Amino acid sequence: MNKIKIFSHSIQEIGYVARTNTKGNEFDMVNRYIEHIIKKYSKLKRKQIAIFIEPQIDTGYPDIVIVEYNTSSENFWNENRKHLTTNDLKILYQIQRQKNASLKSLNEMLGFSIIDIKKSITRLASCNLVHLSKTQNHVRNIQLNAYCRINKIISIEAKIDKWSEAIQQASKNVWFSTESYILMNKDSCNNLIIDKCKQHGIGVILVNGRIQYELESEHRVFPVSYASLQFNEWIQRASHCKEDNL
């Protein structure tokens, strides 16, 4: 179980907020699927996963977020990363996308003031997450795998019968996850649901006695957004936090 981390509640020490679970049929279905995922990944040697249950992100509280990442013997953690803010990660993501950027271009793209961008970039540089020019007016990225080991982020929306609500939320989840699914308590899925999910690039998982992948989600390249990087920071902070605080 060391290779499987479960984030089932808020953890103040790492800046992680989760919604309190509401017990009921959906909660039971979610737990059955989590048990399936734990069993599946327990057999794999090199891959690790973190399971987030109803994490708070900008678009709401996805029921389950499964983050798959590789093990690494390298110690690339920097304690300064504990203090990174959401805006820092927004800037980091933009730098990662552009490869090279001026403070002026970041100001125009993100709308943050030059002063705030300078502060964020200074923090990112102190964490060894970006290269800052001598003039401190330009910044370039470092390789993503130098500080992030995530392969994929899979988001799951669970509904017993309200499939339209599940599709709506799962569609929102594509902004941060590489794969997005709805999880339904059904034996089969009609063509209307399948077609709707295809339109939004999301997949369908059925849970009723057994787990069945009815439709595969579209695959997006990691990181999809700054929130993709936020999951990496939560995992790394938890790994370097005293166990008593988790």
C-alpha positions as CSV (number, residue, x, y, z in Angstrom):
1,M,0.0,0.0,0.0
2,N,3.1,2.3,0.2
3,K,2.8,2.8,-3.6
4,I,-0.9,4.0,-3.2
5,K,-1.7,7.3,-1.5
6,I,-5.3,8.1,-0.7
7,F,-6.3,11.7,0.0
8,S,-9.7,11.3,1.7
9,H,-9.8,14.5,3.7
10,S,-8.5,18.1,3.8
11,I,-4.8,18.4,4.8
12,Q,-4.0,21.9,6.0
13,E,-0.2,21.3,6.1
14,I,-0.1,20.7,2.3
15,G,-2.8,23.3,1.3
16,Y,-5.2,20.6,0.3
17,V,-9.0,21.0,0.7
18,A,-11.5,18.2,0.1
19,R,-15.3,18.1,0.6
20,T,-16.7,15.8,3.3
21,N,-18.1,12.6,1.8
22,T,-21.8,12.1,1.9
23,K,-22.7,8.5,2.6
24,G,-25.2,6.8,0.3
25,N,-25.5,4.7,-2.9
26,E,-23.1,6.9,-4.8
27,F,-20.5,6.8,-2.0
28,D,-20.7,3.0,-2.0
29,M,-20.3,2.9,-5.7
30,V,-17.3,5.2,-5.5
31,N,-15.7,2.9,-2.8
32,R,-16.2,-0.2,-5.0
33,Y,-14.4,1.5,-7.8
34,I,-11.6,2.7,-5.6
35,E,-11.2,-0.9,-4.3
36,H,-10.9,-2.0,-7.9
37,I,-8.2,0.6,-8.7
38,I,-6.2,-0.3,-5.6
39,K,-6.3,-4.0,-6.5
40,K,-5.2,-3.1,-10.1
41,Y,-2.3,-0.9,-9.2
42,S,-1.1,-3.1,-6.3
43,K,0.1,-5.6,-9.0
44,L,2.2,-3.0,-10.9
45,K,5.8,-2.6,-9.9
46,R,7.0,0.8,-11.1
47,K,3.8,2.9,-11.2
48,Q,2.4,4.6,-8.2
49,I,-0.9,6.3,-7.8
50,A,-2.6,8.9,-5.6
51,I,-6.3,8.8,-5.2
52,F,-8.0,12.1,-4.4
53,I,-11.6,11.9,-3.2
54,E,-13.7,15.1,-3.9
55,P,-10.7,17.5,-4.1
56,Q,-11.5,21.2,-4.3
57,I,-10.6,22.7,-7.7
58,D,-11.8,25.8,-9.6
59,T,-14.6,24.0,-11.3
60,G,-16.0,22.1,-8.3
61,Y,-15.3,18.8,-6.5
62,P,-14.8,15.9,-8.9
63,D,-15.8,12.6,-7.1
64,I,-12.5,10.8,-7.8
65,V,-9.2,11.9,-9.3
66,I,-6.6,9.2,-9.9
67,V,-3.0,10.4,-10.5
68,E,-0.6,7.9,-12.0
69,Y,3.1,8.7,-11.6
70,N,6.5,6.9,-11.8
71,T,8.7,6.1,-9.0
72,S,12.1,7.9,-8.9
73,S,15.2,7.4,-6.8
74,E,16.2,11.0,-7.4
75,N,15.6,13.5,-4.7
76,F,14.4,16.6,-6.6
77,W,12.3,18.1,-3.9
78,N,12.9,21.6,-2.7
79,E,11.4,22.8,0.6
80,N,10.6,26.2,-0.9
81,R,7.9,24.5,-3.0
82,K,5.7,24.2,0.1
83,H,5.0,27.9,-0.2
84,L,4.1,28.1,-3.9
85,T,0.7,29.7,-4.5
86,T,-2.0,29.1,-7.1
87,N,-0.8,32.1,-9.1
88,D,2.8,30.7,-9.0
89,L,1.5,27.5,-10.6
90,K,-0.4,29.5,-13.2
91,I,2.8,31.3,-14.2
92,L,4.8,28.0,-14.1
93,Y,2.3,26.3,-16.4
94,Q,2.5,29.2,-18.9
95,I,6.3,29.2,-18.9
96,Q,6.2,25.4,-19.4
97,R,4.0,25.9,-22.4
98,Q,5.9,28.8,-24.0
99,K,9.4,27.4,-23.1
100,N,10.8,31.0,-23.1
101,A,8.9,34.1,-21.9
102,S,9.4,37.7,-21.0
103,L,7.8,39.2,-17.9
104,K,5.9,41.5,-20.3
105,S,4.5,38.6,-22.3
106,L,3.4,36.9,-19.0
107,N,1.8,40.1,-17.9
108,E,-0.2,40.4,-21.2
109,M,-1.2,36.7,-21.2
110,L,-2.2,36.3,-17.5
111,G,-3.1,39.8,-16.5
112,F,-0.9,39.8,-13.3
113,S,1.1,42.9,-12.6
114,I,4.8,42.9,-13.4
115,I,5.6,43.3,-9.7
116,D,3.5,40.1,-8.9
117,I,5.0,38.2,-11.8
118,K,8.6,39.1,-10.6
119,K,7.7,37.8,-7.1
120,S,6.3,34.6,-8.4
121,I,9.2,34.0,-10.8
122,T,11.7,34.6,-7.9
123,R,9.8,32.0,-5.9
124,L,9.8,29.5,-8.8
125,A,13.5,30.1,-9.4
126,S,14.3,29.5,-5.7
127,C,12.5,26.1,-6.1
128,N,14.7,25.3,-9.2
129,L,11.5,25.1,-11.3
130,V,12.5,27.8,-13.9
131,H,15.7,29.5,-15.2
132,L,15.7,33.3,-14.7
133,S,17.9,35.5,-16.9
134,K,20.6,37.7,-15.4
135,T,18.5,40.7,-16.3
136,Q,15.5,39.1,-14.6
137,N,13.3,40.2,-17.5
138,H,13.2,36.8,-19.2
139,V,12.5,33.3,-17.9
140,R,12.7,29.8,-19.5
141,N,11.4,26.5,-18.5
142,I,13.2,23.4,-17.2
143,Q,12.3,19.9,-18.3
144,L,9.0,18.8,-16.9
145,N,10.3,15.5,-15.6
146,A,12.9,17.3,-13.5
147,Y,10.2,18.2,-11.0
148,C,7.1,16.2,-12.0
149,R,6.7,12.5,-12.4
150,I,3.0,12.4,-13.4
151,N,2.0,10.3,-16.4
152,K,-1.8,10.8,-16.4
153,I,-4.6,12.3,-14.3
154,I,-8.0,10.5,-14.5
155,S,-11.1,12.2,-13.2
156,I,-14.3,10.3,-12.4
157,E,-17.8,11.6,-11.9
158,A,-20.2,9.1,-10.2
159,K,-23.9,9.1,-10.6
160,I,-26.5,6.4,-9.8
161,D,-29.0,7.6,-12.4
162,K,-28.5,11.3,-13.2
163,W,-26.3,10.7,-16.2
164,S,-26.8,14.2,-17.7
165,E,-25.4,15.8,-14.5
166,A,-22.4,13.4,-14.6
167,I,-21.7,14.3,-18.2
168,Q,-21.9,18.0,-17.4
169,Q,-19.4,17.8,-14.6
170,A,-17.1,15.3,-16.4
171,S,-17.0,17.8,-19.3
172,K,-15.7,20.4,-16.9
173,N,-13.0,18.1,-15.7
174,V,-11.3,17.9,-19.1
175,W,-9.6,21.2,-18.2
176,F,-7.2,19.6,-15.8
177,S,-7.4,15.8,-16.4
178,T,-5.8,13.8,-19.2
179,E,-8.8,11.4,-19.1
180,S,-12.3,12.1,-17.9
181,Y,-15.0,9.5,-17.2
182,I,-18.5,9.1,-15.8
183,L,-19.1,6.2,-13.5
184,M,-22.6,4.7,-13.6
185,N,-24.4,1.9,-11.7
186,K,-25.7,0.2,-14.9
187,D,-25.3,-3.1,-16.7
188,S,-25.4,-1.4,-20.1
189,C,-25.3,2.1,-21.6
190,N,-27.7,3.4,-24.3
191,N,-26.5,5.1,-27.5
192,L,-27.7,8.5,-26.4
193,I,-25.3,8.5,-23.4
194,I,-22.5,7.2,-25.5
195,D,-23.0,9.8,-28.2
196,K,-23.2,12.6,-25.7
197,C,-19.9,11.5,-24.0
198,K,-18.2,11.2,-27.4
199,Q,-19.1,14.8,-28.2
200,H,-17.4,15.9,-25.0
201,G,-14.4,13.6,-25.2
202,I,-15.3,11.7,-22.0
203,G,-15.5,8.0,-21.3
204,V,-18.0,5.7,-19.6
205,I,-17.4,3.2,-16.8
206,L,-20.2,0.9,-15.6
207,V,-20.2,-0.6,-12.1
208,N,-22.8,-3.3,-11.4
209,G,-21.3,-6.4,-9.9
210,R,-18.2,-5.9,-12.2
211,I,-16.3,-3.0,-13.6
212,Q,-16.8,-2.5,-17.3
213,Y,-15.1,0.2,-19.5
214,E,-17.9,1.0,-22.0
215,L,-16.2,3.9,-23.7
216,E,-12.6,5.1,-23.5
217,S,-12.0,8.8,-22.8
218,E,-10.0,11.0,-25.2
219,H,-6.4,11.3,-24.1
220,R,-5.0,14.8,-23.5
221,V,-1.3,15.7,-23.0
222,F,-0.1,16.4,-19.5
223,P,-0.1,19.0,-18.1
224,V,-3.5,20.1,-19.3
225,S,-3.6,23.2,-17.1
226,Y,-2.0,24.7,-14.0
227,A,-4.4,22.5,-11.9
228,S,-2.6,19.5,-13.4
229,L,0.6,20.7,-11.7
230,Q,-1.3,21.4,-8.5
231,F,-1.9,17.7,-8.0
232,N,1.8,17.1,-8.4
233,E,2.6,19.6,-5.7
234,W,0.0,18.0,-3.3
235,I,1.6,14.6,-3.8
236,Q,5.1,15.9,-3.4
237,R,4.3,17.9,-0.3
238,A,2.5,14.9,1.3
239,S,5.6,12.8,0.6
240,H,7.8,15.2,2.4
241,C,5.4,16.0,5.3
242,K,5.6,14.4,8.7
243,E,3.2,11.4,8.8
244,D,1.5,12.8,12.0
245,N,0.4,15.9,10.0
246,L,-1.4,13.9,7.3
